[in-house]
Structure formats: structure tokens, C-alpha cells
């Protein structure tokens, strides 16, 4: 139990440091640019107090918690959920990200979180996906339902 508390505390500290680093550019009026493209990251969790879990397991109809850290060019505002139980990855649902997002995109260097209630008929492996504008590809994180 102490290991779980330590892990949750470590994730919170890392997110806080990341948030302060991103906000620092707003305080100074400029963001340090290295010219290097940074890809966005996406995490999923079964627990609202944890940002990331490695392929968490939830029951159908339960909530899944998604955290997106946008990269150097931002992301699409659309978060898709894909069924990974067959050869063809079928999109089962979409939703929109909120904080730091507007219109069709999420601004660069932001952290946004979303709670999503899964459908009662979902079972097996699913992935949450968002399009990263820096590399022009989807980034995803997967979870299991059942």
C-alpha cells in the first residue's frame, strides 16, 4: 500500500514540475525554443488520483482517466477510443479535450485531463488516441476492459 502512495506522490510531483516549467514561459513572455520537435504523450488510468498506469484494467461502464501532455506543436482536440481486439482497429467513440484546447486543436506545451465513461458493451483491449501535430501521427495509450 505504501508503494502505491509513493507512486501516486511521484506522479503528482512530476506533473507539478512539468506544469511549472510550461507556465514559466508565460511569466517571462517567451518560451525557450530549441527547434527540436517534441511529441505529445498520452496516459490512461483507472484511478482519478493517478496520471498514468501501464495498461490498466477496468470494468465495462466504468470511467477511464486520460492525461494528454501536448508536444511542441500541440495536438488535435479530438480524443478517439479504438477497439484493438481484431486486426482492424475500429474507432468506437470520440470526445473532445477541454483545458487548453479550443476549436480543432490543443495548444503546444499544455497538460489536459479528461474523464470518460466507457460503454457497457465494451470488452477487451482498447486504446485512447490523439493526433500529434509535431510528427503528424497518432499517439496512444491502451487499457483493458473486462
DRENSELUM-872863 format. One line per 3 residues: number of its first residue (from 0); their letters; for each residue x, z, y of N, C-alpha, C, O, CB. Coordinates in Angstrom, 3 decimals, decimal comma, m for minus. Atoms other than C-alpha are relative to their C-alpha. Glycine has a CB too. Example, Ala and Ser with C-alpha at 12.3 -4.5 7.8 and 13.67 -1.06 7.14 Angstrom:
2
0> AS> 0,890/0,000/m1,190/12,300/7,800/m4,500/0,900/0,000/1,200/1,936/0,665/1,181/m0,992/1,246/0,027; m0,820/m0,060/m1,190/13,670/7,140/m1,060/m0,770/0,730/1,090/m0,261/0,899/2,198/0,414/m1,415/0,462
END
This chain:
146
0> XXX> 0,823/0,000/m1,190/0,000/0,000/0,000/0,866/0,000/1,253/0,528/m0,655/2,239/m0,936/1,201/m0,001; m0,902/m0,021/m1,145/2,907/0,765/2,368/0,627/m1,359/0,229/0,897/m1,728/1,372/1,083/1,044/m0,194; m0,563/1,346/m0,142/4,341/m2,710/1,652/m0,962/m0,903/0,759/m0,525/m1,699/1,590/0,319/m0,604/m1,380
3> XXX> 0,999/0,811/m0,710/1,077/m4,318/2,853/m0,035/0,349/1,483/m0,118/m0,539/2,331/m1,394/0,200/m0,620; 0,000/m0,429/m1,399/1,104/m2,253/6,048/1,238/m0,513/0,715/1,160/m0,945/1,865/m0,072/1,532/0,098; m1,252/0,489/m0,582/4,735/m3,210/6,671/m0,086/m1,500/0,253/0,349/m1,978/1,301/1,195/0,319/m0,925
6> XXX> 0,145/1,445/m0,155/3,943/m6,901/6,123/m0,925/m0,332/1,163/m0,616/m1,216/1,962/m0,531/m0,626/m1,290; 0,942/0,238/m1,099/0,950/m6,779/8,491/0,665/0,312/1,335/0,523/m0,450/2,291/m1,281/0,854/m0,175; m0,690/m0,374/m1,234/3,021/m4,995/11,133/1,061/m1,041/0,360/1,207/m1,390/1,531/0,644/1,393/m0,143
9> XXX> m1,040/1,006/m0,257/5,854/m7,535/10,769/m0,615/m1,290/0,535/m0,080/m1,887/1,469/0,803/m0,290/m1,286; 0,667/1,218/m0,469/3,455/m10,478/11,191/m0,501/0,188/1,428/m0,368/m0,720/2,249/m1,174/m0,375/m0,935; 0,498/m0,272/m1,354/1,891/m8,872/14,279/1,151/m0,012/0,997/1,015/m0,567/2,088/m0,738/1,358/0,050
12> XXX> m1,161/m0,024/m0,896/5,329/m8,260/15,817/0,519/m1,415/0,239/0,833/m1,772/1,374/1,122/0,889/m0,586; m0,478/1,376/m0,151/6,420/m11,860/15,153/m0,946/m0,792/0,904/m0,488/m1,520/1,786/0,127/m0,688/m1,383; 0,966/0,704/m0,847/3,204/m13,225/16,699/0,079/0,473/1,453/m0,024/m0,336/2,375/m1,421/0,200/m0,537
15> XXX> m0,106/m0,520/m1,363/3,571/m10,936/19,719/1,243/m0,548/0,696/1,183/m0,949/1,858/0,034/1,536/m0,013; m1,232/0,543/m0,584/7,165/m12,042/20,290/m0,167/m1,475/0,306/0,264/m1,950/1,357/1,195/0,212/m0,946; 0,255/1,427/m0,241/6,118/m15,670/19,920/m0,902/m0,212/1,197/m0,653/m1,103/2,010/m0,622/m0,644/m1,229
18> XXX> 0,911/0,114/m1,147/3,265/m15,196/22,385/0,697/0,280/1,310/0,458/m0,405/2,304/m1,169/0,945/m0,160; m0,747/m0,328/m1,221/5,577/m13,576/24,927/0,962/m1,137/0,344/1,111/m1,494/1,513/0,778/1,335/m0,172; m0,932/1,108/m0,247/8,120/m16,384/24,508/m0,723/m1,199/0,589/m0,213/m1,844/1,505/0,713/m0,405/m1,296
21> XXX> 0,767/1,134/m0,527/5,436/m19,023/25,103/m0,513/0,305/1,405/m0,532/m0,582/2,259/m1,180/m0,339/m0,936; 0,527/m0,367/m1,312/3,986/m17,129/28,069/1,099/0,058/1,054/0,812/m0,091/2,241/m0,713/1,342/m0,078; m1,095/m0,115/m0,954/7,413/m16,747/29,679/0,116/m1,251/0,870/0,426/m1,160/2,057/1,313/0,251/m0,736
24> XXX> m0,033/1,240/m0,777/7,312/m20,411/30,729/m1,042/0,014/1,099/m0,807/m0,531/2,177/m0,218/m1,204/m0,905; 1,043/m0,098/m1,021/4,082/m19,689/32,600/0,409/0,913/1,145/0,033/0,668/2,291/m1,292/0,501/m0,618; m0,444/m0,915/m1,046/5,700/m16,811/34,501/1,043/m0,639/0,905/1,052/m0,403/2,113/0,561/1,267/m0,619
27> XXX> m1,078/0,594/m0,781/8,698/m18,849/35,605/m0,395/m1,332/0,621/0,299/m1,838/1,503/1,217/m0,187/m0,865; 0,440/1,289/m0,532/6,761/m22,035/36,305/0,606/m1,176/m0,728/0,313/m2,322/m0,385/0,332/m0,096/1,452; m0,618/1,089/0,753/8,806/m24,061/33,846/0,260/0,458/m1,428/0,508/1,636/m1,686/1,316/m0,466/0,674
30> XXX> m0,287/m0,278/1,398/9,294/m24,257/30,122/1,322/m0,664/m0,338/1,560/m1,814/0,029/m1,148/m0,504/m0,938; m1,274/0,592/0,395/12,737/m24,793/28,700/m0,269/m1,102/m1,009/m0,884/m0,860/m2,047/0,964/1,070/m0,590; 0,207/1,149/0,877/12,714/m28,241/27,112/1,351/m0,448/m0,549/2,293/m0,685/0,207/m0,709/m1,168/0,757
33> XXX> m1,238/0,450/0,612/15,383/m29,250/24,653/m0,089/m1,466/m0,390/0,912/m2,058/m0,794/0,329/0,850/m1,218; 0,173/1,374/0,425/13,935/m32,688/23,953/m0,267/m0,097/m1,491/m0,565/m1,178/m1,998/1,216/m0,812/0,360; 0,216/m0,022/1,432/13,556/m31,648/20,325/m1,486/0,208/m0,286/m2,123/1,089/0,291/0,851/1,102/m0,666
36> XXX> 1,407/m0,140/0,365/10,124/m32,122/18,776/m0,150/1,145/m0,988/0,596/1,252/m1,962/m0,556/m1,317/m0,599; 0,314/m1,108/0,893/8,671/m29,008/17,169/m1,367/m0,251/m0,604/m2,344/m0,481/0,110/0,041/1,366/0,748; 1,246/0,241/0,710/5,999/m29,455/14,554/m0,884/1,248/0,057/m0,387/2,374/0,076/0,278/m0,403/m1,465
39> XXX> 0,960/m1,104/0,021/2,866/m27,317/14,617/m0,001/0,657/m1,367/0,386/0,046/m2,364/m1,416/m0,495/0,360; 0,154/m0,695/1,277/2,273/m24,713/11,934/m1,426/0,513/m0,102/m2,070/0,807/0,905/1,024/1,168/m0,139; 1,339/m0,517/0,258/m0,966/m23,582/10,357/0,104/1,024/m1,123/0,831/0,819/m2,095/m1,001/m1,151/m0,370
42> XXX> 0,017/m1,068/1,006/m1,603/m20,394/8,365/m1,443/0,335/m0,338/m2,332/0,222/0,506/0,758/1,269/0,505; 1,321/m0,467/0,417/m4,590/m19,183/6,381/0,133/1,403/m0,570/1,180/1,785/m1,093/m0,637/m0,965/m1,046; m0,004/m1,365/0,496/m5,542/m15,654/5,428/m1,413/0,413/m0,405/m2,403/m0,075/0,141/0,564/0,961/1,062
45> XXX> 1,292/m0,565/0,403/m8,313/m13,782/3,668/m0,316/1,268/0,790/m1,404/1,828/0,661/m0,005/0,305/m1,507; 0,102/m1,261/m0,723/m7,783/m10,804/5,993/0,138/m0,253/1,509/1,118/m0,864/1,935/1,083/0,999/m0,491; m0,087/0,248/m1,437/m8,518/m10,848/9,753/1,198/0,676/0,668/1,573/0,303/1,780/m1,260/0,463/0,662
48> XXX> m1,139/m0,708/m0,571/m5,583/m8,486/10,334/1,348/m0,610/m0,386/2,396/m0,114/0,027/m0,038/1,437/m0,427; m1,227/0,682/0,403/m3,032/m10,854/8,752/m0,067/m1,446/0,483/m1,103/m2,097/0,357/0,201/0,064/m1,551; m0,024/1,384/m0,470/m1,984/m14,179/10,251/0,221/m0,977/m1,147/m0,396/m2,041/m1,179/1,087/m0,182/1,051
51> XXX> m0,372/0,929/1,073/m0,528/m15,740/7,099/0,014/0,688/m1,358/0,468/1,822/m1,509/1,369/m0,615/0,281; m0,138/m0,382/1,400/m0,885/m15,392/3,378/0,378/m1,268/m0,752/m0,010/m2,365/m0,349/m1,329/0,654/m0,574; m0,364/1,151/0,811/0,594/m17,679/0,752/m1,136/m0,298/m0,970/m1,317/0,407/m1,963/1,331/0,250/m0,762
54> XXX> 1,149/0,447/0,798/m2,449/m19,466/m0,725/m0,903/1,169/m0,423/m0,975/1,504/m1,606/0,489/m0,750/m1,243; 0,867/m1,139/0,315/m4,897/m16,550/m0,504/m1,194/m0,402/m0,866/m1,552/m1,577/m0,947/m0,497/0,644/1,285; 1,199/0,209/0,824/m7,887/m16,181/m2,829/m1,171/0,707/0,673/m1,069/1,860/1,090/0,210/0,533/m1,468
57> XXX> 1,225/m0,579/m0,546/m11,399/m15,619/m1,516/m1,159/m0,391/m0,897/m1,015/m1,254/m1,764/m0,248/m0,469/1,466; 1,218/0,363/0,721/m14,911/m15,751/m2,933/m0,750/m1,052/0,795/m0,648/m1,099/2,021/m0,896/1,242/m0,252; 0,785/1,014/m0,709/m17,204/m18,665/m2,123/m0,986/0,694/0,931/m1,591/1,706/0,577/m0,749/m0,932/m1,000
60> XXX> 0,864/m0,581/m1,013/m19,203/m17,950/1,007/0,685/1,018/0,889/0,099/1,476/1,870/m1,160/0,631/m0,650; m0,756/m0,959/m0,820/m16,510/m15,606/2,382/0,658/m0,706/1,185/0,714/m1,935/1,237/1,073/0,719/m0,853; m0,710/0,540/m1,154/m14,653/m16,067/5,657/1,462/m0,262/m0,354/2,067/0,450/m1,156/m0,099/0,964/1,199
63> XXX> m1,430/0,279/0,059/m11,211/m17,656/5,868/0,496/0,027/1,443/m0,196/m0,451/2,342/0,310/m1,391/m0,711; m0,545/m0,146/m1,353/m8,999/m16,938/8,890/1,175/m0,962/0,160/2,107/m0,952/m0,644/0,446/1,478/0,276; m0,997/1,035/m0,225/m6,875/m19,755/10,306/0,729/0,289/1,302/0,098/0,604/2,311/m0,652/m1,404/0,032
66> XXX> m0,823/m0,145/m1,193/m4,000/m19,425/12,787/0,818/m1,272/0,156/1,510/m1,689/m0,773/0,923/1,262/m0,086; m0,759/1,218/m0,283/m2,503/m22,534/14,407/0,950/0,288/1,152/0,538/0,764/2,210/m0,948/m1,202/0,340; m0,991/m0,065/m1,066/0,713/m22,476/16,407/0,357/m1,442/0,322/1,010/m2,122/m0,470/1,278/0,854/m0,414
69> XXX> m0,219/1,395/m0,355/0,854/m25,774/18,253/1,471/m0,235/0,319/2,153/0,637/0,858/m0,883/m0,400/1,196; m1,394/0,362/m0,214/4,187/m27,547/18,448/0,250/m0,523/1,403/m0,496/m0,215/2,333/0,427/m1,031/m1,008; m0,451/0,468/m1,310/5,933/m29,324/21,306/m0,945/m1,005/0,653/m0,879/m1,205/1,866/1,357/m0,617/m0,132
72> XXX> 0,937/0,981/m0,558/3,175/m31,944/21,742/m1,463/0,410/m0,168/m2,360/m0,330/0,237/0,222/m1,345/m0,652; 1,369/m0,450/0,216/0,094/m29,929/20,772/m0,594/m0,582/m1,269/0,099/m1,226/m2,057/m0,864/m0,369/1,184; 0,702/0,467/1,197/m2,493/m30,742/18,117/m1,354/m0,571/0,386/m1,798/m0,476/1,530/m0,169/1,145/m1,024
75> XXX> 1,391/0,382/m0,135/m5,866/m32,281/17,654/m0,828/1,287/0,061/m0,404/2,326/m0,443/m0,456/m0,927/m1,184; 0,893/m1,150/m0,084/m8,754/m29,917/18,410/m0,844/0,159/m1,268/m1,540/1,161/m1,429/m0,908/m0,133/1,216; 0,835/0,003/1,204/m10,372/m30,740/15,045/0,764/0,626/m1,168/1,883/0,222/m1,485/m0,448/m1,444/m0,355
78> XXX> m0,533/m0,645/1,192/m9,699/m28,485/12,061/m0,837/m0,462/m1,177/m2,050/m0,250/m1,193/m0,010/1,564/0,131; 0,727/0,502/1,163/m10,637/m30,079/8,733/0,288/0,830/m1,230/1,372/1,394/m1,377/0,353/m1,451/m0,263; m0,150/m0,689/1,275/m11,191/m28,490/5,337/m0,129/m1,039/m1,110/m1,115/m1,773/m1,177/m1,062/1,146/m0,163
81> XXX> m0,080/1,027/1,026/m10,233/m30,608/2,332/m0,032/0,606/m1,389/0,624/1,611/m1,663/1,256/m0,827/0,178; 0,104/m0,360/1,405/m11,152/m30,278/m1,344/1,202/m0,622/m0,707/1,333/m1,846/m0,731/m1,367/m0,487/m0,631; m1,208/0,484/0,666/m7,868/m30,566/m3,288/m0,121/0,097/m1,521/0,890/0,211/m2,214/1,217/0,790/0,479
84> XXX> 0,213/m0,179/1,428/m9,425/m30,334/m6,759/0,044/m1,298/m0,788/m0,083/m1,274/m2,013/m1,307/0,669/m0,229; m0,085/1,277/0,698/m9,119/m34,040/m7,576/1,099/m0,838/0,641/1,758/m0,397/1,583/m1,363/m0,752/0,031; m1,046/0,877/m0,515/m6,783/m36,957/m6,932/m0,281/m0,383/1,455/0,633/m0,408/2,279/0,118/m1,262/m0,872
87> XXX> 0,387/0,336/m1,368/m8,700/m37,971/m3,795/m0,373/1,276/0,739/m1,250/2,023/0,305/m1,178/m1,011/0,017; 0,261/m1,202/m0,781/m8,660/m35,249/m1,149/m1,178/m0,271/0,914/m1,058/m1,001/1,898/1,253/0,433/0,816; 1,242/0,239/m0,730/m12,213/m35,171/0,169/m0,189/1,047/1,095/m0,088/2,248/0,845/m1,202/0,009/m0,961
90> XXX> 0,290/m0,944/m1,081/m12,970/m33,657/3,571/m1,388/0,569/m0,230/m2,356/m0,175/m0,388/0,101/m0,684/1,406; 1,271/m0,677/0,263/m15,721/m31,085/3,061/m0,634/0,559/1,255/m1,851/0,740/1,300/0,201/1,109/m0,991; 0,553/m0,573/m1,228/m16,106/m29,673/6,577/0,999/m0,161/1,138/2,197/m0,337/0,913/m0,359/1,495/m0,200
93> XXX> m0,851/m0,018/m1,189/m14,770/m29,753/10,131/m0,543/1,034/0,980/m1,729/1,365/0,970/0,071/m1,412/0,665; 0,364/m0,910/m1,072/m14,795/m27,319/13,012/0,992/m0,237/1,136/1,960/m0,979/0,968/0,007/1,506/m0,480; m0,882/0,174/m1,141/m13,150/m27,119/16,419/0,765/1,284/0,278/0,229/2,383/0,138/m0,796/m0,427/1,235
96> XXX> m0,804/m1,138/m0,425/m10,322/m24,847/17,518/m0,453/0,402/1,392/m1,023/m0,416/2,114/1,524/m0,336/m0,022; 0,539/m0,503/m1,245/m11,072/m22,700/20,545/1,055/0,244/1,072/1,200/m0,563/1,991/m0,741/1,257/m0,257; m0,912/m0,450/m1,051/m8,379/m20,923/22,563/1,099/m1,027/0,269/1,749/m1,501/m0,663/0,622/1,340/m0,382
99> XXX> m1,062/0,929/m0,379/m6,011/m23,221/24,479/m0,323/m1,437/m0,316/0,535/m2,313/m0,213/1,266/0,372/m0,677; 0,412/1,342/0,384/m7,990/m26,246/23,393/m1,174/m0,430/0,875/m1,956/0,391/1,354/m0,380/m0,058/m1,506; 1,118/0,544/m0,752/m10,374/m28,492/25,204/m0,056/m1,494/m0,232/0,973/m2,122/m0,480/0,124/0,323/1,507
102> XXX> 0,111/1,429/0,256/m11,703/m31,979/24,791/0,407/m0,314/m1,422/m0,185/0,201/m2,371/0,854/m0,795/0,983; m0,420/0,420/1,332/m9,864/m33,558/21,885/1,325/0,598/m0,438/1,792/0,306/m1,539/0,094/m1,483/m0,049; m1,316/m0,499/0,386/m6,599/m31,625/21,899/0,214/1,461/0,377/m0,493/2,028/1,211/1,071/m0,843/0,634
105> XXX> m0,470/m1,344/m0,320/m4,912/m28,236/21,949/1,363/m0,152/0,653/2,216/m0,896/0,169/0,070/0,921/m1,280; m1,246/0,115/m0,753/m2,109/m27,803/24,442/1,212/0,440/m0,815/1,094/1,178/m1,793/m0,086/0,820/1,270; m1,254/m0,326/0,677/1,504/m27,505/23,374/0,332/1,480/0,145/m0,062/2,136/1,109/1,144/m0,852/0,556
108> XXX> m0,549/m1,357/m0,028/3,111/m24,169/22,572/m1,055/1,086/0,196/m0,900/1,968/1,040/1,020/0,104/1,093; 1,077/m0,994/m0,039/m0,076/m22,159/22,034/m0,238/0,534/m1,414/0,101/m0,111/m2,405/m1,314/m0,617/0,589; 0,457/m0,557/1,273/m1,353/m19,891/19,283/m1,497/0,195/0,115/m1,978/0,837/1,048/0,730/1,352/m0,350
111> XXX> 1,450/m0,137/0,009/m5,033/m20,114/18,441/m0,451/0,410/m1,397/0,178/0,046/m2,390/m0,689/m1,321/0,440; 0,510/m0,479/1,280/m7,074/m18,473/15,692/m1,468/m0,376/m0,133/m2,180/m0,529/0,860/0,186/1,532/m0,131; 1,383/0,387/0,284/m10,361/m19,381/14,042/m0,456/0,691/m1,280/0,285/0,758/m2,260/m0,137/m1,551/m0,129
114> XXX> 0,625/m0,546/1,200/m12,669/m17,634/11,584/m1,011/m1,030/m0,467/m1,797/m1,535/0,334/m0,678/1,403/0,269; 0,919/1,004/0,523/m14,588/m19,987/9,294/m0,650/0,521/m1,277/0,033/1,010/m2,178/0,737/m1,339/m0,265; 0,742/m0,428/1,190/m17,302/m19,147/6,758/m0,059/m1,172/m0,977/m0,586/m2,235/m0,646/m1,446/0,495/0,374
117> XXX> m0,006/1,064/1,002/m16,813/m21,190/3,579/m1,395/m0,178/m0,596/m2,220/0,735/m0,578/1,024/0,309/m1,113; 1,289/0,288/0,638/m19,735/m22,848/1,822/m0,120/0,728/m1,334/0,879/0,971/m2,011/m0,172/m1,515/m0,208; 0,243/m0,713/1,251/m21,322/m21,063/m1,132/0,313/m0,842/m1,236/0,560/m0,288/m2,307/m1,435/0,456/m0,053
120> XXX> m0,245/0,849/1,167/m20,769/m24,087/m3,403/1,464/m0,435/m0,138/1,786/m1,205/m1,043/m0,879/m1,223/0,072; m1,416/0,347/0,116/m17,008/m24,400/m2,791/0,644/0,817/m1,122/0,353/2,001/m1,295/0,739/0,242/1,345; m0,726/m0,665/1,074/m14,760/m23,575/m5,740/1,299/m0,767/m0,250/1,308/m1,998/m0,233/m0,867/0,087/m1,302
123> XXX> m1,281/0,641/0,278/m11,098/m24,266/m6,496/0,934/0,050/1,186/0,868/0,967/2,004/m0,213/m1,427/m0,412; m1,020/0,035/m1,049/m8,257/m25,258/m4,168/m0,492/m0,817/1,197/m0,981/m1,936/1,044/1,320/m0,591/m0,546; 0,359/0,652/m1,259/m8,969/m26,147/m0,526/1,156/0,171/0,978/1,945/1,110/0,872/m1,326/0,589/0,590
126> XXX> m1,036/m0,091/m1,029/m6,692/m26,810/2,437/m0,611/m0,183/1,376/m1,527/m0,984/1,563/1,102/m1,047/m0,238; 0,367/0,159/m1,406/m7,156/m26,405/6,173/1,071/m0,886/0,621/2,264/m0,681/0,398/m0,120/1,400/0,752; m0,925/0,993/m0,550/m5,598/m29,280/8,130/m0,261/m0,249/1,464/m1,408/m0,252/1,912/m0,100/m1,302/m0,766
129> XXX> 0,097/0,374/m1,402/m4,866/m30,117/11,754/1,067/m1,067/0,262/2,135/m1,042/m0,350/0,182/1,252/0,950; m0,917/1,104/m0,312/m3,169/m33,218/13,230/0,999/0,419/1,065/0,616/0,819/2,164/m0,781/m1,240/0,468; m1,072/m0,340/m0,931/0,188/m32,554/14,896/0,402/m1,239/0,785/0,742/m2,263/0,192/1,220/0,590/m0,748
132> XXX> m0,293/1,154/m0,849/0,847/m34,867/17,857/1,503/m0,301/0,111/1,865/m1,439/0,410/m0,572/0,230/1,380; m1,446/0,223/m0,117/4,662/m34,431/17,861/0,518/m0,944/m1,074/1,358/m1,801/m0,797/0,747/1,325/m0,081; m0,486/0,829/1,104/5,173/m36,054/14,465/m1,037/m1,011/m0,476/m0,741/m1,864/m1,313/0,417/0,878/m1,157
135> XXX> 1,046/0,953/0,379/1,868/m37,922/14,147/m0,486/0,157/m1,427/m0,872/m0,823/m2,064/0,496/m1,389/0,190; 0,432/m0,270/1,377/0,964/m36,262/10,832/m0,799/1,292/m0,044/m0,740/2,117/0,867/1,217/0,085/m0,958; 0,751/m1,240/0,218/m1,336/m33,580/9,481/0,919/1,096/m0,506/1,856/0,840/m1,262/m1,150/m0,227/m0,996
138> XXX> m0,622/m1,188/0,587/m0,074/m30,074/8,813/m1,122/0,780/m0,662/m2,253/0,775/m0,177/0,768/0,877/1,083; 1,063/m0,688/0,738/m1,958/m27,944/6,321/0,491/1,274/m0,644/1,689/1,491/m0,826/m0,580/m0,907/m1,057; m0,232/m1,222/0,776/m2,203/m24,607/4,561/m1,170/0,115/m0,957/m2,311/m0,169/m0,590/0,136/1,291/0,926
141> XXX> 1,024/0,017/1,052/m4,116/m24,092/1,321/m0,418/1,410/m0,418/0,283/2,393/m0,176/0,514/m0,765/m1,218; 0,557/m1,249/0,497/m6,268/m21,374/m0,233/m0,861/m0,299/m1,223/m1,223/m1,448/m1,476/m0,828/0,723/1,102; 0,822/0,153/1,202/m8,269/m20,787/m3,404/m1,328/0,723/0,163/m1,401/1,797/0,760/0,744/0,531/m1,236
144> XX> 1,335/m0,617/m0,007/m11,978/m20,056/m3,775/m0,467/0,117/m1,428/m0,398/m0,841/m2,198/m1,020/m0,825/0,852; 0,546/m0,163/1,343/m13,466/m18,602/m6,897/0,160/1,366/m0,543/m0,258/1,636/m1,669/0,622/m0,943/m0,919
END
